[in-house]
Amino acid sequence: MEVKTCDIVLCEFYFSDLKASKNRPVLVFKDNLPYDDFIAIPISSKIEKLQNDEILLDKKSFTSGSIPVKSKLMIRKTFVVSKQVIIKKYGTIDNRTFEKLHKSFCEYFACSGKKI
């Protein structure tokens, strides 16, 4: 499935025993990696206690589509994902939300702040 930066997608992740899997939503943070991979930021609906590196997502955060419930992006858990595990696309977040996320990402990982 073709995806681009700012898309929210549902992916199937297998446990280490490869016998069971779990579907989880992620944000496509950077989509042009080699080997059909992308950098993903996981999403959780457990929003009771926000950490400094977490950003809320709600229906107002999207330019198209949405997610089923208000959720949060967890920057500290950023990882690489193969596009082959994408099940479906939920929608695309707006530029304001992405800029806030990008700034928080760079603060958390002490990067230069240049766009990735």
DARACOR-V342679 format. One line per field, one symbol per residue. ss: DSSP state (H for helix, E for strand, C for the rest). psi: psi as a letter, one per 30 degrees, with the letter a starting at -180 (. if undefined). A space follows every 50 residues. Layout:
ss = ???
psi = ???
This chain:
ss = CCCCCCEEEEEEEECCCCCCEEEEEEEEEECCCHHHEEEEEEEECCCCCC CCCEEEECHHHEEEECCCCCEEEEHHHCEEEEHHHEEEEEEEECHHHHHH HHHHHHHHHCCCCCCC
psi = kkllkfkklkljkklffgfllkkkklkjekfhllghllkkklkkgjgejk lfgkkkkafffkfkaalelkakkjefgklkkkffgkelkeaklleeeeee eeeeeeeeghlffkk.
